[in-house]
Amino acid sequence: MRHTKLHQRISVTRLPQQRGASLLEGIAYLGIAAIVVLGAVSLLTGAFSSAQSNRVVEEVISIRTGVKKLYMGQASSYGAVSLNANLISANVFPATLAVGAGAAVTNTWGGTVTVTGAGSAFTIAYTLVPTDACINIISGASGWTSIASGGAGITVFPATPAAAALECTGAAANTITWTSP
């Protein structure tokens, strides 16, 4: 019997086991979670910027194709005026661009999109393009006579990222102008 009482005393004096997390463990968990969230937001921002750049390249190619098709029988004479009104009437602009009243067309950054005749060629101009998107757009372009955005202009394609960076002036809002062949 003595043995049983000793056993009971030992079990009574045992310290209770810890349950849950301590304050330091909770703070460490929240710190790691914050780092993961910041990393995800950073990657997501980069992905959106890249997607917008790719979309602009596709929009410009679509506009170029639509203009050439619409003016195919005009003996390469685009005139020297804005072509936006005619292009809107012919539904040439992609659905990703916002078409407003009159001949107003707006890009993803809220800038204007203007297509202008230049005799036997035409230009497409996008305004308010951020610098990172400008570099990606210009370095991914091909099939143009030239592309300009504040620098000396690019006439050799594909443009290197370094040449595109020199062309994009570093301003928060660049204007890119493509000239058709």
LOZASE-467519 format. One record per residue: residue in three letters; y, z negated, x of N, C-alpha, C, O in turn. Coordinates in steps of 0.2 Angstrom, whole numbers, padded with zeros to 4 digits, always signed. Example, Ala and Ser with C-alpha at 12.3 -4.5 7.8 and 13.67 -1.06 7.14 Angstrom:
2
Ala-0028-0039+0066-0022-0039+0062-0016-0039+0066-0017-0042+0071;Ser-0011-0035+0064-0005-0036+0068+0000-0039+0064+0006-0040+0067;
//
This chain:
181
Met-0006+0000+0004+0000+0000+0000+0006+0000+0004+0012+0003+0003;Arg+0006-0003+0010+0011-0004+0014+0013+0003+0016+0019+0005+0017;His+0009+0007+0017+0010+0014+0020+0014+0018+0014+0018+0022+0016;Thr+0013+0017+0008+0016+0021+0003+0023+0018+0002+0028+0023+0001;Lys+0025+0012+0003+0032+0010+0003+0036+0013+0009+0041+0014+0008;Leu+0033+0013+0015+0036+0016+0020+0038+0023+0019+0043+0026+0021;His+0033+0027+0016+0034+0034+0014+0040+0034+0009+0044+0039+0010;Gln+0040+0030+0005+0045+0030+0000+0052+0029+0003+0057+0032+0001;Arg+0052+0024+0007+0059+0023+0011+0061+0029+0015+0067+0030+0015;Ile+0057+0032+0018+0059+0038+0022+0061+0043+0017+0066+0047+0019;Ser+0058+0045+0012+0060+0050+0007+0067+0048+0004+0071+0053+0002;Val+0068+0042+0003+0075+0040+0000+0080+0040+0005+0086+0042+0003;Thr+0079+0039+0011+0085+0040+0016+0086+0047+0019+0090+0048+0023;Arg+0082+0051+0017+0083+0058+0019+0090+0061+0016+0092+0059+0010;Leu+0093+0065+0020+0100+0068+0018+0098+0074+0014+0093+0077+0015;Pro+0103+0075+0009+0102+0080+0004+0103+0087+0008+0107+0087+0013;Gln+0100+0092+0006+0100+0099+0010+0107+0102+0007+0109+0101+0001;Gln+0110+0106+0012+0117+0109+0010+0115+0115+0006+0110+0119+0007;Arg+0119+0116+0001+0118+0122-0004+0125+0126-0004+0130+0122-0004;Gly+0125+0132-0004+0131+0136-0004+0134+0137+0003+0131+0136+0008;Ala+0140+0140+0003+0143+0142+0009+0149+0137+0011+0152+0134+0006;Ser+0150+0136+0017+0155+0132+0019+0162+0136+0019+0162+0142+0018;Leu+0167+0133+0020+0174+0136+0019+0175+0141+0025+0177+0147+0024;Leu+0172+0140+0031+0173+0144+0037+0168+0151+0035+0170+0156+0037;Glu+0162+0150+0032+0158+0155+0031+0162+0160+0025+0161+0166+0026;Gly+0165+0157+0021+0168+0160+0015+0174+0164+0018+0175+0170+0016;Ile+0178+0161+0023+0183+0165+0026+0181+0171+0030+0184+0176+0030;Ala+0175+0170+0034+0173+0175+0038+0170+0181+0033+0171+0187+0035;Tyr+0167+0179+0028+0165+0184+0023+0171+0189+0020+0170+0195+0020;Leu+0176+0185+0018+0182+0189+0015+0185+0193+0021+0188+0198+0019;Gly+0185+0191+0027+0188+0195+0033+0184+0201+0034+0187+0206+0035;Ile+0178+0200+0034+0173+0206+0035+0174+0211+0029+0175+0217+0030;Ala+0175+0209+0023+0176+0213+0017+0182+0216+0017+0183+0222+0015;Ala+0188+0213+0019+0194+0216+0020+0194+0222+0025+0197+0227+0024;Ile+0191+0221+0031+0190+0226+0036+0186+0232+0033+0188+0238+0034;Val+0181+0231+0029+0177+0237+0026+0181+0240+0021+0181+0247+0021;Val+0185+0237+0017+0189+0240+0012+0195+0244+0015+0196+0250+0013;Leu+0198+0242+0021+0203+0245+0024+0200+0252+0027+0204+0257+0027;Gly+0194+0251+0030+0191+0257+0033+0190+0262+0028+0191+0268+0029;Ala+0187+0260+0022+0186+0265+0017+0192+0268+0014+0192+0274+0013;Val+0198+0265+0013+0204+0268+0011+0206+0273+0016+0209+0278+0014;Ser+0206+0271+0023+0208+0276+0028+0204+0282+0028+0207+0288+0028;Leu+0197+0282+0027+0193+0288+0027+0195+0292+0020+0195+0298+0020;Leu+0196+0288+0015+0197+0292+0009+0204+0296+0009+0204+0301+0006;Thr+0209+0293+0012+0215+0296+0013+0215+0302+0017+0217+0307+0015;Gly+0211+0302+0023+0210+0308+0027+0206+0313+0023+0207+0319+0024;Ala+0201+0311+0019+0197+0316+0015+0202+0320+0010+0201+0326+0009;Phe+0206+0316+0007+0211+0319+0002+0215+0324+0005+0217+0329+0003;Ser+0218+0322+0011+0222+0327+0015+0219+0333+0017+0222+0338+0016;Ser+0213+0332+0019+0209+0338+0021+0207+0343+0015+0208+0349+0015;Ala+0206+0339+0009+0204+0343+0003+0210+0347+0001+0210+0353-0002;Gln+0216+0344+0001+0222+0347-0001+0224+0353+0004+0226+0358+0001;Ser+0223+0352+0010+0224+0358+0015+0219+0364+0013+0221+0370+0013;Asn+0213+0362+0012+0208+0368+0010+0210+0371+0004+0209+0377+0003;Arg+0212+0367-0001+0214+0370-0007+0220+0375-0007+0221+0380-0010;Val+0225+0373-0002+0231+0377-0001+0229+0384+0002+0231+0389+0000;Val+0224+0384+0007+0222+0390+0010+0219+0394+0005+0220+0400+0004;Glu+0215+0391+0000+0211+0395-0005+0217+0398-0010+0216+0404-0012;Glu+0222+0394-0012+0227+0396-0016+0231+0402-0014+0232+0407-0017;Val+0232+0402-0007+0236+0407-0004+0232+0414-0004+0235+0419-0005;Ile+0226+0413-0002+0221+0419-0002+0221+0422-0009+0221+0428-0010;Ser+0220+0418-0014+0220+0420-0021+0226+0424-0023+0226+0429-0026;Ile+0232+0421-0021+0239+0424-0023+0239+0431-0019+0241+0436-0022;Arg+0237+0431-0013+0238+0437-0009+0233+0443-0012+0236+0448-0013;Thr+0227+0441-0014+0223+0446-0017+0226+0448-0024+0226+0454-0025;Gly+0229+0443-0028+0231+0445-0034+0238+0450-0034+0238+0454-0038;Val+0242+0448-0029+0248+0452-0028+0246+0459-0026+0248+0464-0029;Lys+0241+0460-0021+0239+0467-0019+0236+0471-0025+0237+0477-0025;Lys+0232+0467-0029+0229+0470-0034+0234+0473-0040+0233+0478-0042;Leu+0239+0468-0041+0244+0470-0046+0248+0476-0044+0250+0480-0048;Tyr+0250+0476-0037+0254+0481-0035+0251+0487-0031+0254+0491-0028;Met+0244+0487-0033+0240+0492-0029+0243+0499-0030+0243+0503-0025;Gly+0245+0501-0036+0247+0508-0037+0255+0509-0036+0257+0515-0037;Gln+0258+0505-0032+0265+0505-0031+0267+0508-0024+0273+0507-0022;Ala+0262+0511-0021+0264+0514-0014+0266+0509-0010+0271+0510-0006;Ser+0264+0503-0010+0265+0497-0005+0273+0496-0005+0276+0494+0000;Ser+0276+0496-0011+0283+0494-0012+0283+0488-0017+0283+0489-0023;Tyr+0285+0483-0013+0285+0476-0017+0292+0475-0019+0294+0470-0022;Gly+0297+0479-0016+0304+0477-0018+0307+0472-0013+0303+0471-0008;Ala+0312+0469-0015+0315+0464-0011+0317+0458-0015+0322+0455-0013;Val+0314+0456-0020+0315+0451-0025+0309+0446-0026+0304+0448-0024;Ser+0311+0441-0029+0305+0436-0031+0300+0440-0036+0302+0443-0040;Leu+0294+0439-0034+0289+0442-0038+0285+0437-0043+0281+0439-0047;Asn+0288+0431-0043+0285+0425-0047+0284+0427-0054+0279+0426-0057;Ala+0289+0430-0057+0289+0431-0065+0284+0436-0066+0280+0435-0071;Asn+0283+0441-0062+0278+0446-0064+0271+0443-0062+0266+0445-0066;Leu+0270+0439-0057+0264+0436-0056+0262+0431-0061+0256+0430-0063;Ile+0267+0427-0064+0265+0423-0069+0263+0427-0075+0258+0425-0079;Ser+0266+0432-0077+0264+0436-0083+0257+0439-0082+0254+0439-0087;Ala+0256+0441-0076+0249+0444-0075+0244+0438-0073+0238+0440-0072;Asn+0246+0432-0074+0241+0426-0073+0238+0426-0066+0232+0425-0065;Val+0242+0428-0061+0239+0428-0054+0239+0422-0050+0234+0420-0046;Phe+0243+0417-0052+0243+0410-0049+0237+0406-0051+0235+0406-0057;Pro+0234+0403-0046+0228+0399-0048+0230+0393-0052+0235+0391-0052;Ala+0225+0391-0056+0226+0385-0061+0228+0379-0057+0230+0374-0060;Thr+0227+0378-0050+0228+0372-0047+0236+0372-0045+0238+0366-0043;Leu+0240+0377-0047+0247+0377-0046+0250+0376-0053+0248+0378-0058;Ala+0255+0372-0053+0259+0371-0059+0264+0376-0060+0268+0377-0056;Val+0263+0379-0066+0268+0385-0068+0273+0382-0073+0271+0379-0078;Gly+0279+0382-0071+0284+0379-0076+0288+0384-0080+0286+0390-0080;Ala+0294+0382-0082+0298+0387-0086+0301+0392-0081+0302+0391-0075;Gly+0302+0398-0084+0305+0403-0080+0300+0405-0075+0294+0407-0076;Ala+0302+0406-0068+0297+0408-0063+0296+0403-0058+0294+0404-0053;Ala+0296+0396-0061+0295+0391-0056+0287+0389-0056+0284+0389-0061;Val+0285+0389-0049+0278+0387-0048+0279+0381-0043+0282+0382-0038;Thr+0275+0376-0044+0275+0370-0040+0268+0369-0037+0263+0370-0040;Asn+0268+0367-0030+0262+0365-0027+0260+0358-0027+0263+0354-0031;Thr+0255+0356-0024+0252+0349-0025+0256+0344-0022+0256+0338-0025;Trp+0261+0345-0018+0266+0340-0016+0273+0340-0019+0277+0337-0017;Gly+0273+0344-0025+0279+0345-0029+0284+0350-0026+0290+0350-0028;Gly+0282+0353-0021+0287+0359-0018+0286+0365-0022+0282+0366-0026;Thr+0290+0370-0020+0290+0376-0024+0285+0381-0020+0284+0381-0014;Val+0283+0386-0024+0279+0391-0022+0283+0398-0024+0284+0399-0030;Thr+0285+0402-0019+0288+0408-0020+0285+0414-0017+0284+0414-0011;Val+0284+0419-0021+0282+0425-0018+0287+0430-0019+0290+0431-0024;Thr+0289+0433-0013+0295+0438-0012+0293+0444-0009+0289+0444-0004;Gly+0295+0450-0012+0294+0456-0010+0298+0457-0003+0304+0455-0003;Ala+0295+0461+0001+0299+0463+0008+0297+0470+0009+0295+0471+0015;Gly+0299+0474+0005+0298+0482+0006+0290+0483+0005+0287+0482+0000;Ser+0287+0485+0011+0280+0486+0011+0276+0480+0012+0269+0481+0012;Ala+0279+0474+0012+0275+0468+0013+0278+0463+0008+0282+0465+0004;Phe+0275+0457+0008+0278+0452+0004+0276+0445+0007+0272+0445+0012;Thr+0280+0440+0005+0279+0433+0008+0277+0428+0003+0279+0429-0003;Ile+0274+0423+0005+0272+0418+0001+0275+0411+0004+0273+0410+0010;Ala+0279+0408+0001+0282+0402+0004+0280+0395+0000+0281+0395-0006;Tyr+0278+0390+0004+0276+0384+0001+0281+0379+0004+0282+0379+0010;Thr+0284+0375+0000+0289+0370+0002+0286+0363+0002+0281+0362-0002;Leu+0289+0358+0005+0287+0351+0005+0280+0349+0007+0277+0345+0005;Val+0278+0353+0012+0271+0352+0015+0271+0347+0020+0275+0348+0025;Pro+0267+0342+0020+0267+0336+0025+0264+0339+0032+0261+0344+0032;Thr+0266+0336+0037+0265+0339+0044+0257+0339+0045+0255+0345+0048;Asp+0253+0334+0043+0246+0335+0045+0243+0340+0041+0239+0344+0043;Ala+0245+0341+0034+0242+0347+0031+0245+0354+0033+0241+0358+0033;Cys+0251+0354+0036+0254+0360+0038+0250+0362+0044+0248+0368+0045;Ile+0248+0358+0049+0244+0360+0055+0237+0362+0053+0235+0367+0055;Asn+0234+0359+0048+0227+0361+0046+0227+0368+0042+0223+0372+0043;Ile+0232+0369+0038+0233+0375+0035+0234+0381+0039+0231+0386+0039;Ile+0239+0380+0044+0240+0386+0049+0234+0387+0053+0233+0393+0055;Ser+0231+0382+0056+0226+0383+0060+0220+0386+0057+0215+0389+0060;Gly+0219+0385+0050+0214+0388+0046+0215+0395+0043+0211+0398+0040;Ala+0221+0398+0045+0223+0404+0041+0221+0410+0045+0220+0410+0052;Ser+0220+0416+0042+0219+0422+0045+0220+0428+0040+0221+0427+0034;Gly+0221+0434+0043+0222+0440+0039+0230+0440+0037+0231+0444+0032;Trp+0234+0437+0041+0241+0438+0039+0245+0442+0045+0242+0442+0051;Thr+0251+0445+0044+0255+0447+0049+0258+0442+0053+0258+0442+0059;Ser+0260+0437+0050+0263+0431+0053+0263+0425+0048+0263+0426+0042;Ile+0264+0419+0051+0265+0413+0048+0270+0409+0051+0270+0408+0057;Ala+0275+0407+0048+0280+0403+0051+0282+0397+0047+0281+0396+0041;Ser+0284+0391+0051+0285+0385+0048+0290+0381+0052+0289+0375+0054;Gly+0296+0385+0054+0301+0381+0058+0301+0382+0065+0305+0381+0069;Gly+0295+0385+0068+0294+0386+0075+0295+0394+0076+0299+0397+0072;Ala+0293+0396+0081+0293+0403+0083+0289+0408+0079+0290+0414+0079;Gly+0285+0405+0075+0280+0410+0071+0274+0411+0075+0274+0411+0081;Ile+0269+0412+0071+0262+0414+0074+0260+0420+0071+0260+0422+0066;Thr+0258+0424+0076+0255+0431+0075+0248+0433+0077+0245+0438+0076;Val+0245+0428+0081+0238+0428+0083+0234+0423+0079+0235+0417+0079;Phe+0229+0426+0076+0224+0422+0072+0217+0422+0075+0215+0427+0077;Pro+0214+0417+0074+0216+0411+0071+0220+0407+0076+0219+0407+0082;Ala+0225+0403+0073+0229+0399+0077+0226+0393+0080+0222+0390+0076;Thr+0227+0391+0086+0225+0385+0089+0228+0379+0086+0234+0380+0083;Pro+0225+0373+0085+0228+0367+0083+0235+0366+0087+0239+0363+0084;Ala+0235+0367+0093+0241+0366+0097+0246+0370+0095+0252+0368+0094;Ala+0245+0377+0094+0250+0381+0092+0253+0380+0085+0258+0380+0083;Ala+0248+0377+0080+0250+0375+0074+0254+0369+0074+0259+0369+0070;Ala+0253+0365+0078+0257+0358+0079+0264+0360+0081+0269+0357+0079;Leu+0264+0365+0086+0271+0367+0088+0275+0370+0082+0281+0370+0082;Glu+0271+0374+0078+0275+0378+0072+0277+0373+0067+0282+0374+0064;Cys+0273+0368+0066+0275+0363+0061+0280+0358+0064+0278+0354+0068;Thr+0286+0358+0062+0291+0355+0065+0291+0347+0066+0295+0344+0070;Gly+0286+0344+0063+0286+0337+0063+0290+0334+0058+0290+0328+0057;Ala+0294+0338+0054+0297+0335+0048+0292+0333+0043+0287+0335+0043;Ala+0294+0328+0039+0290+0325+0034+0288+0331+0029+0283+0331+0025;Ala+0293+0336+0028+0292+0341+0023+0293+0348+0026+0299+0350+0027;Asn+0288+0351+0028+0288+0358+0031+0288+0363+0025+0286+0362+0020;Thr+0291+0369+0027+0290+0375+0023+0286+0380+0027+0288+0382+0032;Ile+0280+0382+0024+0276+0387+0027+0277+0394+0024+0277+0394+0017;Thr+0278+0399+0028+0279+0406+0025+0274+0411+0028+0274+0412+0034;Trp+0270+0413+0024+0265+0418+0026+0268+0425+0024+0271+0426+0019;Thr+0267+0430+0029+0269+0437+0028+0263+0441+0028+0258+0441+0032;Ser+0262+0445+0022+0256+0449+0021+0256+0455+0026+0261+0457+0029;Pro+0250+0458+0027+0250+0464+0032+0252+0470+0028+0252+0476+0030;
//
